[in-house]
Amino acid sequence: RIAYVNGRYVRHAEAAVHIEDRGYQFADGVYEVCEIWRGKVVDERRHLDRLERSLRELSIAMPMSRAALAQVMREVIRRNRVQSGIVYLQVTRGVARRDHVFPPAGTKPALVITSRAVRPEVGDKAAEAGVGVITVPENRWERVDIKSVGLLPNVLVKQKAKEAGAKEAWFVDADGFVTEGGSTNAWIITTDNTLVTRPAEHGILAGITRRVVLDMIEREGLSFDERPFTVEEAKNAKEAFITAATTLVMPVVKVDDTVIGNGHPGSFASELRSKFHEVSE
Ligand code: PDD
């Protein structure tokens, strides 16, 4: 395997960053994970838009032009011969002597890009059975709209989910509303067939997969409501699912100890999953 690290294509096993990289010391950086389907980056434009926004919010410069970034991503994918899988891109504020304040002007942002194959059958098999989620108190900062590499709360709740035999943990805010999962956006379908997901302005990452699913819903003329939903509503929902570049549309069949619907993936979620690549760019 090959990785791109600050201007070089290197063997993945030997790829390394400096010990004074601010990503390592302060989680002072951002990332993107994109799906690769048929050898191409899915929704590349939206991912690069979001990357630029995350960087702007943190006053980190783009490490290179958008066009150059897209080119390097493609090259990493090509060199790893990935047809189906993911590409990971990380930009940090760069390498400097440890000091909380921004490093001296001229410090270059650091860029790492990796890619690996993931067999589509793996996700499809999980989707046939559906997954469980647990609920946990929201304990992250308010700027989860920035796709920062500071993911400690997410790491802890995902581990907790795994230990509970679940796939995902849903953060629940102080008012009892689900914000999102540790690495996915959260959705339910009410008994009157309305798709519900939290508005992207409030307490969640604006998922690209979420956006594509909203486009599908509009295209298909399904009824939807962008509003927060409670854990109670989720437990009484007809269906539930999660979305991310890594999982696409993944049916949820259990929330905590409550079985959703008949305990099998619902027809909306399955349909949205199967049509996903017709709508993604
Ligand atoms: N996670 N919410 C959170 C907190 C996320 O980390 C992610 C993505 C999403 C979904 O966003 P998108 O549809 O653009 O993938 C929502 C990536 C996949 C990860 O951390 O691995």
Boltz pocket constraint, residues with backbone or C-beta under 6 A from the ligand:
constraints:
  - pocket:
      binder: B
      contacts: [[A, 33], [A, 144], [A, 180], [A, 181], [A, 182], [A, 183], [A, 184], [A, 185], [A, 204], [A, 205], [A, 206], [A, 207], [A, 208], [A, 209], [A, 210], [A, 243], [A, 244], [A, 245], [A, 246]]
      max_distance: 6.0
